[in-house]
Amino acid sequence: MQSGTPLEALPAVDRTWQAYARRALLPIGVAVFAYGHVSGKFLRWSCPLRTLFHVPCPTCGMTTATRAVLRLDLAAATHENPLALVVLPFVAALVSVELAGFVVTGQFGVATKKSAVRIAGLAMCAALFVVWVLRFFGAFGGPLKV
């Protein structure tokens, strides 16, 4: 309640265990989706930018970098995307906080309402874009093969 909003002004939240269980289905679905995407066992798709234009996108290599981080191969992760060791923990923490906030309150925005989080997210997007452009000029091993 850092915004100073009185409790009476907040929308009522169903605090029964059934409501928490119902809201917990979303994080479970996100976890299954993420596992399917990262493992490639039952969910595969290609990057739309790579498919349509045959160029890597600014986040190109993040799925492979995630797999490398899960194997504790940090060198391979940074080879795939030099910002992987910064972006992956940030995104994982942000998604975790947002999903936990949703389970508790029934609303999104627990973390993203904070200006520092928004600024950090925008800074990471800008850094990903800069690295993406620099790779076309040969930096960081050049662009990834598509």
C-alpha positions, -999 to +999 in steps of 0.1 A: +000+000+000+028+024-007+006+046-029-013+056+002-046+041-010-069+032+019-079-004+021-116+006+015-107+020-019-092-013-031-115-037-049-127-067-029-107-098-034-121-133-030-098-147-003-112-182-001-089-212-008-110-220-039-103-185-053-066-189-046-066-223-062-084-210-092-060-181-096-031-205-092-040-222-124-025-193-144+010-197-129+008-234-134-002-229-170+027-204-175+051-229-160+039-257-183+041-234-213+076-222-203+088-258-198+073-268-231+090-240-249+124-243-233+126-281-234+111-283-269+094-315-259+058-305-267+059-269-279+080-256-307+077-225-327+100-202-346+106-165-340+082-146-363+109-121-373+133-148-382+106-167-401+093-138-421+125-117-427+153-143-422+171-121-397+177-127-360+155-107-336+169-086-307+162-115-283+176-141-306+194-169-287+175-164-254+158-198-255+191-215-262+207-194-236+181-204-211+188-241-219+225-234-213+219-216-180+198-246-168+228-268-177+250-243-158+269-236-190+272-199-186+298-195-214+274-210-239+246-188-226+266-156-231+277-168-265+241-171-276+231-137-262+257-115-243+229-101-221+214-135-212+228-135-176+212-101-170+179-105-189+170-140-178+170-134-140+152-101-144+125-117-165+122-147-143+119-125-112+094-102-128+072-130-140+074-147-106+064-116-087+036-107-111+022-143-110+024-144-072+007-110-070-020-123-093-026-153-071-029-132-040-048-101-053-064-113-085-048-084-104-016-079-123+008-050-118+024-057-085+059-051-098+053-032-131+036-004-113+070+005-098+088+031-119+122+015-112+111-018-126+097-001-157+130+018-162+150-013-158+128-031-183+132-003-208+169-002-202+172-039-209+151-036-241+174-008-252+205-028-244+191-058-263+185-036-293+220-021-292+236-056-289+214-068-318+226-039-340+262-043-330+261-080-339+252-071-375+286-053-375+305-083-362+304-076-325+299-105-301+306-131-328+283-115-353+246-123-358+233-158-350+226-180-379+189-182-388 
